[in-house]
């Protein structure tokens, strides 16, 4: 227990704030990235959105005029004069941005089959990647600011109202709002739940106070699927203490009335009762309606096991008649509550577009996933080189954070384009022929090509989507394990799933393929897969077993 000096040698990894920010932006989805950019715009006065009044036909057609380059160079010179401690970092950004205007059409897209795949001009140097239109180019808004300052009076009379002065401005803004394409999907009211939907109908239904209380008790026991979570007998026992001389028939009568609410069949105790209520809504002259009611009431478990021979024997129906009755039952909704949606639709915004032009696959970043940012030249010019005041320090810090943020966005787009280009290079068969031509691919394969760690590739491919002629897929979809073939090659698990789905869709409905039979069919194609693996792949595709796929 005494004080002493010790010498210790060790290694540790220290992540700078700039590197932490780059990693955090790398793993964000499109929606999260937009929110992060909005927060940066609100907290950092040096950042601003570049609003383009000219709508170019395509982002990839941008070549950058000499006037735009000169204007952007002027902004770089102003920012570089802000402080000596930031000069080195911004020089790199200047080199990147000055060349990006010329090289954008070449480096923001990947050309399949080219000789330059994997070279520095496509993958490594930031000087040849990016969009200068996004990361700094702009012509400022000094002219617009002058117009606003001329139109707004500097001194207002005391008895002048806001509407008298800004009437023209408000009218023009309202007209613009009426002309623009309004997003009614995002402005709609919140979707009502099944409980709210039933209570709304109950309030419109004439009913005694006694029956209304019973109806509310029944609705409280309705699950989101539309079924009752408890039996009518349990509801009756719970309400006996609140009412005198309450009988079970009275509770059942209220339940039958609620079952006629929309969607039809709600407040049922089991599946058989739900289907019978829906069958009561059909025209009595509907063919095979009585047979369908008989099956739904007495033989629903037999129908669930798909034992059609036993079902024909018990109902005394022929095969064609039983098929019509079963088709009528299958047209019903076993979960009526699902018709009342209780959640908003989630839309997928692709981060990368892939299309074939002139026989070559082209990979392009989505230019609409994030607003175009730049550094405010007016604020940057206020930074003084040798001033250590509080205001000047605040401007310096925000200028450095703005540079870091723009570089992090640049790094994110560069890495995303690298990985997407490699995936397209590896999975050209999938793009040409579909999932059956998918090749085995793991994170390590892409990490070796782009010379990054597997964890970085995992971050890039999570919640990032690619728009292809085959559909929109998450980048994770293109990675799959492999299965050996008889010829010594490898087959992707995704391709095996596609083959299984194709075999099941072409099978005989009366004699569906079993897992063992599918294993034999794959063996004939040279793919050695165990039966339990086939069962695992089939379950992942939501394909039921062979006994549940059997139909008449």
C-alpha positions as CSV (number, residue, x, y, z in Angstrom):
1,X,0.0,0.0,0.0
2,X,2.4,2.7,-1.2
3,X,2.7,5.0,-4.1
4,X,4.8,3.9,-7.0
5,X,5.5,4.6,-10.7
6,X,4.8,2.0,-13.3
7,X,5.6,1.9,-17.0
8,X,3.0,0.1,-19.1
9,X,3.0,-0.5,-22.9
10,X,-0.2,-1.1,-24.7
11,X,-2.2,-0.5,-27.9
12,X,-5.6,1.0,-28.3
13,X,-7.8,2.4,-31.0
14,X,-8.9,5.9,-30.6
15,X,-11.7,7.1,-32.9
16,X,-11.8,10.8,-33.7
17,X,-15.2,12.6,-33.6
18,X,-14.9,12.9,-37.4
19,X,-14.5,9.2,-37.8
20,X,-17.4,8.5,-35.4
21,X,-19.6,10.8,-37.4
22,X,-18.7,9.1,-40.7
23,X,-19.5,5.7,-39.3
24,X,-22.8,6.8,-37.8
25,X,-23.9,8.4,-41.1
26,X,-22.8,5.3,-43.0
27,X,-25.2,3.0,-41.2
28,X,-28.2,5.3,-41.3
29,X,-31.2,4.5,-43.5
30,X,-32.5,7.0,-46.0
31,X,-35.2,8.4,-43.7
32,X,-32.8,8.6,-40.8
33,X,-30.2,10.3,-42.9
34,X,-32.8,13.0,-44.0
35,X,-33.6,13.6,-40.3
36,X,-29.9,13.8,-39.5
37,X,-29.3,16.4,-42.2
38,X,-32.3,18.4,-41.0
39,X,-30.9,18.5,-37.5
40,X,-27.5,19.6,-38.8
41,X,-29.2,22.4,-40.8
42,X,-31.0,23.6,-37.7
43,X,-28.0,23.5,-35.4
44,X,-25.2,24.7,-37.7
45,X,-25.6,28.2,-39.3
46,X,-22.7,27.4,-41.7
47,X,-24.8,24.8,-43.6
48,X,-27.6,25.7,-46.0
49,X,-29.6,23.9,-48.6
50,X,-28.9,24.8,-52.2
51,X,-32.2,25.5,-53.8
52,X,-32.0,25.1,-57.6
53,X,-34.6,27.1,-59.5
54,X,-33.6,25.4,-62.7
55,X,-34.9,21.8,-62.9
56,X,-32.2,19.8,-64.8
57,X,-33.4,16.9,-66.8
58,X,-31.1,14.5,-65.0
59,X,-28.5,14.8,-62.2
60,X,-26.1,12.7,-64.2
61,X,-26.2,15.1,-67.1
62,X,-24.6,17.8,-65.0
63,X,-21.3,18.9,-66.3
64,X,-20.7,22.2,-64.4
65,X,-20.4,25.5,-66.2
66,X,-17.3,27.7,-65.9
67,X,-19.3,30.3,-64.1
68,X,-20.4,27.8,-61.5
69,X,-16.8,26.6,-61.0
70,X,-15.6,30.1,-60.6
71,X,-18.3,30.9,-58.1
72,X,-17.5,27.8,-56.1
73,X,-13.8,28.5,-56.2
74,X,-14.6,31.9,-54.7
75,X,-16.4,30.3,-51.8
76,X,-13.5,28.0,-51.2
77,X,-11.1,30.9,-51.0
78,X,-13.3,32.7,-48.6
79,X,-13.6,29.7,-46.4
80,X,-9.9,29.0,-46.6
81,X,-9.2,32.5,-45.3
82,X,-11.3,31.8,-42.2
83,X,-8.5,30.3,-40.2
84,X,-5.1,28.6,-40.6
85,X,-6.0,25.7,-38.5
86,X,-8.6,24.5,-41.0
87,X,-6.7,25.2,-44.2
88,X,-5.4,21.7,-44.8
89,X,-8.7,19.9,-44.4
90,X,-10.5,22.3,-46.7
91,X,-7.8,22.0,-49.4
92,X,-8.6,18.3,-49.7
93,X,-12.3,19.2,-50.1
94,X,-11.4,21.8,-52.7
95,X,-9.4,19.2,-54.7
96,X,-12.3,16.9,-54.5
97,X,-15.0,19.4,-55.5
98,X,-13.1,21.1,-58.3
99,X,-12.6,17.9,-60.2
100,X,-16.0,16.4,-59.5
101,X,-17.8,18.7,-61.8
102,X,-15.9,17.3,-64.8
103,X,-15.8,13.7,-63.7
104,X,-19.3,13.3,-62.3
105,X,-20.9,11.7,-65.3
106,X,-18.1,9.1,-65.2
107,X,-17.6,8.4,-61.5
108,X,-21.2,8.5,-60.2
109,X,-22.1,5.5,-62.3
110,X,-20.5,2.1,-62.7
111,X,-20.2,0.6,-66.2
112,X,-20.4,-3.2,-66.2
113,X,-17.6,-4.9,-68.0
114,X,-15.3,-1.9,-68.1
115,X,-11.6,-2.2,-67.7
116,X,-11.6,0.3,-64.9
117,X,-13.6,-1.7,-62.4
118,X,-11.9,-1.7,-59.0
119,X,-9.4,1.0,-59.9
120,X,-8.8,4.2,-58.0
121,X,-10.8,6.4,-60.4
122,X,-13.9,4.5,-59.5
123,X,-13.2,3.3,-56.0
124,X,-10.3,4.9,-54.2
125,X,-9.7,8.6,-54.6
126,X,-12.2,11.0,-53.4
127,X,-10.9,13.4,-56.1
128,X,-12.8,11.5,-58.7
129,X,-16.0,10.8,-56.8
130,X,-19.0,12.8,-55.8
131,X,-21.2,15.6,-57.0
132,X,-19.9,19.1,-56.6
133,X,-23.5,20.2,-57.1
134,X,-24.3,18.6,-53.8
135,X,-21.3,19.4,-51.7
136,X,-20.6,23.0,-52.0
137,X,-21.5,24.5,-55.4
138,X,-23.9,27.4,-55.3
139,X,-24.4,30.9,-56.4
140,X,-25.8,32.4,-53.2
141,X,-29.0,34.3,-52.6
142,X,-27.7,37.8,-52.3
143,X,-29.9,38.9,-55.3
144,X,-33.0,37.4,-53.7
145,X,-32.2,38.9,-50.4
146,X,-32.0,42.3,-52.0
147,X,-35.4,41.8,-53.6
148,X,-36.9,40.9,-50.3
149,X,-35.3,43.9,-48.6
150,X,-36.8,46.3,-51.2
151,X,-40.3,44.8,-51.0
152,X,-40.6,44.9,-47.2
153,X,-40.8,48.4,-45.7
154,X,-38.3,49.0,-42.9
155,X,-40.6,51.3,-40.9
156,X,-44.3,50.3,-40.4
157,X,-47.0,52.7,-39.1
158,X,-48.4,51.9,-35.8
159,X,-52.0,51.5,-37.1
160,X,-51.0,49.2,-39.9
161,X,-52.0,45.5,-39.6
162,X,-50.0,42.5,-40.8
163,X,-52.5,41.6,-43.4
164,X,-52.4,45.0,-45.0
165,X,-48.7,44.9,-45.6
166,X,-48.2,41.2,-46.4
167,X,-51.4,40.5,-48.2
168,X,-49.7,40.0,-51.6
169,X,-47.1,37.7,-50.1
170,X,-49.7,35.5,-48.3
171,X,-51.9,35.3,-51.4
172,X,-48.9,34.2,-53.6
173,X,-47.9,31.6,-51.1
174,X,-51.4,30.2,-50.9
175,X,-51.6,30.0,-54.7
176,X,-48.3,28.2,-54.8
177,X,-49.7,25.8,-52.2
178,X,-52.8,25.1,-54.3
179,X,-50.8,24.5,-57.4
180,X,-48.2,22.1,-56.0
181,X,-48.7,18.4,-55.7
182,X,-49.9,18.0,-52.2
183,X,-49.0,14.8,-50.3
184,X,-52.4,13.8,-49.0
185,X,-51.1,10.5,-47.7
186,X,-48.9,12.3,-45.1
187,X,-51.6,14.8,-44.2
188,X,-54.4,12.3,-43.6
189,X,-55.8,11.7,-40.2
190,X,-54.7,8.8,-38.0
191,X,-56.3,5.4,-38.9
192,X,-58.9,4.3,-36.4
193,X,-58.4,1.0,-34.6
194,X,-61.0,-1.8,-34.7
195,X,-62.2,-0.7,-31.3
196,X,-62.9,2.8,-32.5
197,X,-64.5,1.6,-35.6
198,X,-66.9,-0.6,-33.7
199,X,-67.7,2.1,-31.1
200,X,-68.5,4.5,-33.9
201,X,-71.0,2.1,-35.3
202,X,-72.4,1.4,-31.8
203,X,-73.1,5.1,-31.3
204,X,-75.1,5.2,-34.5
205,X,-77.2,2.2,-33.6
206,X,-80.4,2.7,-31.7
207,X,-80.2,0.6,-28.6
208,X,-81.4,0.6,-25.0
209,X,-79.0,1.7,-22.2
210,X,-78.9,-1.8,-20.8
211,X,-78.0,-3.4,-24.2
212,X,-75.5,-0.6,-24.9
213,X,-73.5,-1.4,-21.7
214,X,-73.5,-5.1,-22.7
215,X,-72.3,-4.2,-26.2
216,X,-69.5,-2.0,-24.8
217,X,-68.4,-5.0,-22.6
218,X,-68.3,-7.3,-25.6
219,X,-66.4,-4.8,-27.8
220,X,-63.8,-4.4,-25.0
221,X,-63.1,-8.1,-25.3
222,X,-62.5,-8.0,-29.1
223,X,-59.0,-8.8,-30.3
224,X,-57.4,-7.0,-33.3
225,X,-58.2,-10.0,-35.4
226,X,-62.0,-9.5,-34.7
227,X,-62.4,-12.5,-32.4
228,X,-63.4,-12.4,-28.8
229,X,-60.6,-13.0,-26.3
230,X,-63.1,-14.6,-23.8
231,X,-66.3,-16.5,-24.2
232,X,-69.8,-15.1,-24.0
233,X,-70.3,-17.1,-20.8
234,X,-67.4,-15.3,-19.1
235,X,-68.8,-11.9,-20.2
236,X,-72.2,-13.0,-18.8
237,X,-70.6,-13.9,-15.5
238,X,-68.8,-10.6,-15.3
239,X,-71.9,-8.5,-15.9
240,X,-74.3,-10.4,-13.6
241,X,-73.3,-8.2,-10.7
242,X,-74.1,-5.0,-12.6
243,X,-77.6,-6.0,-13.7
244,X,-80.5,-7.7,-12.0
245,X,-82.1,-10.7,-13.7
246,X,-79.6,-10.8,-16.5
247,X,-79.8,-13.9,-18.7
248,X,-77.3,-15.4,-21.1
249,X,-79.8,-15.1,-24.0
250,X,-79.8,-11.4,-23.6
251,X,-76.0,-11.2,-23.9
252,X,-76.0,-13.5,-26.9
253,X,-78.7,-11.3,-28.6
254,X,-76.4,-8.3,-28.2
255,X,-73.5,-10.3,-29.6
256,X,-75.5,-11.4,-32.7
257,X,-76.3,-7.7,-33.3
258,X,-72.7,-6.7,-33.1
259,X,-71.7,-9.5,-35.5
260,X,-73.6,-7.7,-38.2
261,X,-71.4,-4.6,-37.8
262,X,-68.7,-3.9,-40.3
263,X,-66.6,-5.9,-40.9
264,X,-69.0,-8.7,-40.8
265,X,-68.1,-11.6,-38.5
266,X,-66.5,-9.6,-35.7
267,X,-67.3,-10.4,-32.0
268,X,-67.3,-14.2,-32.8
269,X,-66.1,-16.7,-30.3
270,X,-64.4,-19.1,-32.9
271,X,-63.7,-19.5,-36.5
272,X,-66.7,-21.6,-37.2
273,X,-69.1,-19.0,-35.8
274,X,-67.3,-16.2,-37.8
275,X,-67.6,-18.1,-41.1
276,X,-71.3,-18.9,-40.5
277,X,-72.1,-15.2,-39.8
278,X,-70.5,-14.3,-43.1
279,X,-72.3,-17.0,-45.0
280,X,-75.6,-15.7,-43.7
281,X,-75.0,-12.5,-45.8
282,X,-75.1,-14.5,-49.0
283,X,-78.2,-14.7,-51.2
284,X,-80.1,-17.8,-50.2
285,X,-80.1,-18.9,-53.9
286,X,-76.3,-19.0,-53.9
287,X,-75.2,-22.4,-55.2
288,X,-73.8,-24.9,-52.6
289,X,-74.5,-22.4,-49.8
290,X,-76.1,-25.0,-47.6
291,X,-73.2,-27.4,-48.1
292,X,-70.8,-24.6,-47.2
293,X,-72.7,-23.9,-44.0
294,X,-72.7,-27.6,-43.1
295,X,-69.0,-27.8,-43.5
296,X,-68.3,-24.6,-41.6
297,X,-70.6,-25.7,-38.7
298,X,-69.6,-29.4,-38.3
299,X,-66.6,-30.4,-40.4
300,X,-64.2,-27.4,-40.3
301,X,-61.4,-29.5,-38.6
302,X,-61.7,-32.1,-41.3
303,X,-61.4,-29.4,-43.9
304,X,-58.4,-27.9,-42.1
305,X,-56.6,-31.3,-42.3
306,X,-57.5,-31.4,-46.1
307,X,-58.9,-34.9,-45.8
308,X,-61.2,-34.5,-48.7
309,X,-62.1,-38.2,-49.0
310,X,-63.5,-38.3,-45.5
311,X,-65.2,-35.0,-46.1
312,X,-67.0,-36.3,-49.2
313,X,-68.0,-39.4,-47.3
314,X,-69.5,-37.4,-44.4
315,X,-71.2,-34.7,-46.4
316,X,-72.3,-37.1,-49.2
317,X,-71.1,-34.7,-51.8
318,X,-69.3,-35.5,-55.0
319,X,-65.9,-34.1,-55.8
320,X,-67.1,-31.3,-58.0
321,X,-69.8,-30.2,-55.5
322,X,-67.3,-30.3,-52.6
323,X,-64.9,-28.2,-54.6
324,X,-67.5,-25.5,-55.1
325,X,-68.5,-25.5,-51.4
326,X,-64.9,-25.3,-50.3
327,X,-64.3,-22.4,-52.8
328,X,-67.2,-20.5,-51.2
329,X,-65.7,-21.0,-47.8
330,X,-62.3,-19.9,-49.0
331,X,-63.7,-16.6,-50.2
332,X,-64.6,-15.6,-46.6
333,X,-62.3,-13.7,-44.3
334,X,-61.2,-15.8,-41.2
335,X,-59.8,-12.6,-39.6
336,X,-62.3,-9.8,-40.3
337,X,-60.5,-7.4,-37.9
338,X,-57.5,-7.2,-40.3
339,X,-59.6,-5.3,-42.8
340,X,-59.4,-2.3,-40.4
341,X,-55.8,-1.2,-40.9
342,X,-54.2,0.1,-37.7
343,X,-50.8,1.2,-39.1
344,X,-49.4,3.6,-41.7
345,X,-48.0,2.2,-44.9
346,X,-44.2,2.2,-45.0
347,X,-42.6,3.1,-48.3
348,X,-39.2,2.1,-49.4
349,X,-37.0,4.7,-51.0
350,X,-34.2,3.1,-53.1
351,X,-30.7,4.4,-52.5
352,X,-29.2,3.0,-55.7
353,X,-30.7,2.7,-59.2
354,X,-29.5,-0.1,-61.6
355,X,-30.5,-0.2,-65.2
356,X,-29.2,-1.6,-68.5
357,X,-28.1,0.9,-71.1
358,X,-26.7,-0.2,-74.5
359,X,-26.1,-3.7,-73.1
360,X,-24.2,-2.5,-70.0
361,X,-25.4,-2.3,-66.4
362,X,-25.2,1.2,-65.0
363,X,-25.2,1.9,-61.2
364,X,-26.3,5.3,-60.0
365,X,-27.0,6.9,-56.7
366,X,-30.5,8.2,-56.1
367,X,-30.1,12.0,-56.2
368,X,-33.3,12.6,-54.3
369,X,-32.5,10.8,-51.0
370,X,-31.0,13.9,-49.4
371,X,-31.1,17.7,-50.0
372,X,-28.1,19.3,-51.6
373,X,-26.0,21.1,-49.1
374,X,-23.3,23.8,-49.2
375,X,-21.4,26.1,-46.9
376,X,-22.9,29.6,-46.5
377,X,-20.3,31.9,-48.0
378,X,-21.6,34.9,-46.2
379,X,-21.1,33.4,-42.7
380,X,-17.8,31.9,-43.8
381,X,-16.5,35.3,-44.8
382,X,-17.2,36.6,-41.3
383,X,-14.5,34.3,-39.7
384,X,-11.4,36.3,-38.9
385,X,-8.0,34.7,-38.9
386,X,-6.5,36.0,-35.7
387,X,-9.6,36.8,-33.7
388,X,-10.2,34.8,-30.5
389,X,-13.5,36.4,-29.5
390,X,-16.5,34.3,-28.5
391,X,-18.4,35.0,-31.7
392,X,-15.5,34.3,-34.0
393,X,-14.7,31.0,-32.1
394,X,-18.4,30.0,-32.6
395,X,-18.1,30.6,-36.3
396,X,-14.8,28.7,-36.6
397,X,-16.2,25.7,-34.7
398,X,-19.3,25.6,-36.8
399,X,-17.3,26.0,-40.0
400,X,-15.2,23.0,-39.1
401,X,-18.2,20.9,-38.2
402,X,-19.8,21.8,-41.5
403,X,-16.7,20.6,-43.4
404,X,-16.7,17.4,-41.5
405,X,-20.4,16.8,-42.1
406,X,-20.0,17.4,-45.9
407,X,-17.0,15.0,-46.0
408,X,-18.9,12.4,-44.0
409,X,-21.7,12.6,-46.5
410,X,-19.2,12.4,-49.4
411,X,-17.6,9.3,-47.8
412,X,-21.0,7.7,-47.3
413,X,-22.0,8.1,-50.9
414,X,-18.6,6.9,-52.1
415,X,-18.7,3.8,-50.0
416,X,-22.3,3.0,-51.0
417,X,-21.5,3.3,-54.7
418,X,-18.4,1.1,-54.3
419,X,-20.4,-1.7,-52.6
420,X,-23.3,-1.4,-55.0
421,X,-21.0,-1.6,-58.0
422,X,-19.3,-4.7,-56.7
423,X,-22.7,-6.4,-56.0
424,X,-23.8,-5.6,-59.6
425,X,-20.5,-7.0,-60.9
426,X,-21.0,-10.2,-59.0
427,X,-24.7,-10.7,-59.5
428,X,-25.0,-9.9,-63.2
429,X,-26.7,-13.3,-63.7
430,X,-29.5,-12.3,-61.3
431,X,-30.1,-9.0,-63.1
432,X,-30.3,-10.8,-66.4
433,X,-32.2,-14.0,-65.6
434,X,-33.7,-13.7,-62.1
435,X,-33.2,-15.3,-58.6
436,X,-32.4,-18.7,-60.1
437,X,-29.1,-17.3,-61.4
438,X,-28.1,-15.8,-58.1
439,X,-24.4,-16.6,-57.2
440,X,-23.1,-17.3,-53.7
441,X,-21.8,-14.1,-52.1
442,X,-20.6,-13.2,-48.6
443,X,-19.5,-10.0,-47.0
444,X,-15.8,-11.1,-47.1
445,X,-15.9,-11.2,-50.9
446,X,-17.0,-7.5,-51.2
447,X,-14.7,-6.4,-48.4
448,X,-11.6,-7.8,-50.2
449,X,-12.5,-5.9,-53.4
450,X,-13.2,-2.5,-51.9
451,X,-10.4,-3.0,-49.3
452,X,-12.6,-2.4,-46.3
453,X,-13.6,-4.3,-43.2
454,X,-16.5,-6.7,-43.2
455,X,-18.2,-4.6,-40.5
456,X,-18.2,-1.6,-42.8
457,X,-19.8,-3.6,-45.6
458,X,-22.4,-4.8,-43.1
459,X,-23.2,-1.2,-42.2
460,X,-23.5,-0.2,-45.8
461,X,-25.8,-3.0,-46.8
462,X,-28.2,-2.7,-43.9
463,X,-31.4,-0.7,-44.6
464,X,-30.1,0.3,-48.0
465,X,-32.2,-0.6,-51.1
466,X,-31.4,-1.1,-54.7
467,X,-33.9,-0.6,-57.6
468,X,-33.3,-3.2,-60.3
469,X,-35.4,-4.4,-63.2
470,X,-36.2,-7.5,-61.1
471,X,-37.6,-5.3,-58.3
472,X,-36.5,-3.3,-55.2
473,X,-34.2,-5.4,-52.9
474,X,-32.2,-4.6,-49.8
475,X,-28.5,-4.9,-50.4
476,X,-28.4,-7.8,-47.8
477,X,-30.6,-9.8,-50.2
478,X,-27.7,-10.3,-52.6
479,X,-25.6,-12.1,-49.9
480,X,-26.3,-15.8,-49.4
481,X,-24.5,-19.0,-48.4
482,X,-23.6,-21.7,-50.9
483,X,-24.3,-25.4,-51.5
484,X,-21.9,-27.7,-53.4
485,X,-22.9,-29.2,-56.6
486,X,-21.9,-32.6,-58.3
487,X,-19.8,-30.8,-60.8
488,X,-17.7,-29.2,-58.1
489,X,-19.3,-25.8,-58.3
490,X,-21.4,-23.8,-55.9
491,X,-25.1,-22.9,-55.9
492,X,-26.6,-20.0,-53.9
493,X,-29.2,-20.6,-51.3
494,X,-31.3,-17.8,-52.8
495,X,-31.2,-19.7,-56.1
496,X,-32.3,-22.9,-54.4
497,X,-35.2,-21.1,-52.8
498,X,-36.2,-19.8,-56.2
499,X,-36.1,-23.3,-57.7
500,X,-38.2,-24.6,-54.8
501,X,-40.8,-21.9,-55.4
502,X,-40.9,-22.7,-59.1
503,X,-41.3,-26.4,-58.4
504,X,-44.1,-25.9,-56.0
505,X,-46.0,-23.5,-58.3
506,X,-45.9,-26.1,-61.1
507,X,-46.8,-29.1,-59.0
508,X,-50.1,-31.1,-59.3
509,X,-52.5,-29.7,-56.7
510,X,-53.9,-33.2,-56.0
511,X,-50.5,-34.7,-55.4
512,X,-48.2,-31.9,-54.1
513,X,-44.5,-32.5,-53.9
514,X,-43.0,-33.6,-50.5
515,X,-39.7,-32.4,-49.2
516,X,-38.1,-35.7,-50.1
517,X,-39.4,-35.5,-53.6
518,X,-38.0,-31.9,-54.0
519,X,-34.7,-33.1,-52.7
520,X,-34.6,-35.8,-55.4
521,X,-35.5,-33.3,-58.1
522,X,-32.7,-31.0,-57.0
523,X,-30.3,-34.0,-57.0
524,X,-31.2,-34.6,-60.6
525,X,-30.0,-31.1,-61.3
526,X,-26.7,-31.7,-59.5
527,X,-27.6,-29.8,-56.3
528,X,-27.1,-31.8,-53.2
529,X,-29.4,-30.5,-50.4
530,X,-30.6,-32.4,-47.3
531,X,-34.3,-32.8,-46.8
532,X,-34.3,-30.7,-43.5
533,X,-32.6,-27.9,-45.5
534,X,-35.4,-28.0,-48.0
535,X,-37.9,-27.8,-45.2
536,X,-36.1,-24.8,-43.8
537,X,-36.0,-23.0,-47.1
538,X,-39.7,-23.9,-47.7
539,X,-40.7,-22.4,-44.4
540,X,-38.7,-19.2,-45.1
541,X,-40.8,-18.8,-48.3
542,X,-44.1,-19.3,-46.3
543,X,-44.9,-22.4,-48.3
544,X,-47.0,-24.9,-46.2
545,X,-46.2,-28.6,-46.1
546,X,-47.4,-30.9,-48.8
547,X,-50.4,-32.2,-46.8
548,X,-51.6,-28.6,-46.4
549,X,-51.1,-27.8,-50.1
550,X,-53.4,-30.5,-51.3
551,X,-56.5,-29.4,-53.0
552,X,-59.4,-31.0,-54.8
